[in-house]
Amino acid sequence: MPIIKSAKKALRQSRKRKIHNTVYKQKMKTLLKETRALVGKEKIDEAKKNLSSIYKALDKAAKEGVIKKNTAARKKSRITKFLSKPPVVKAKKK
């Protein structure tokens, strides 16, 4: 545990920031997981409805400094590409 006053304050700040950042990260991850699950169940129309909320969550996280701007852009690009192409169904081996 810190002894110096400034170190104590830094610890308080880092704990507060960790909680703050976790909220944004969790929101992003759950939305992306839900969308991928919907695509897996072949409910692409419902997945496309989640797209605007995913964009919003990613942009908000980038704005708050939780992730970098290019990371948000990359994630948006990949999820859009994932939704636009038809899902690949693997053939069963005999």
Secondary structure as GFF3:
##gff-version 3
##sequence-region A 1 94
A	DSSP	alpha_helix	5	40	.	.	.	ID=ss1
A	DSSP	alpha_helix	44	49	.	.	.	ID=ss2
A	DSSP	alpha_helix	51	64	.	.	.	ID=ss3
A	DSSP	alpha_helix	69	84	.	.	.	ID=ss4
###
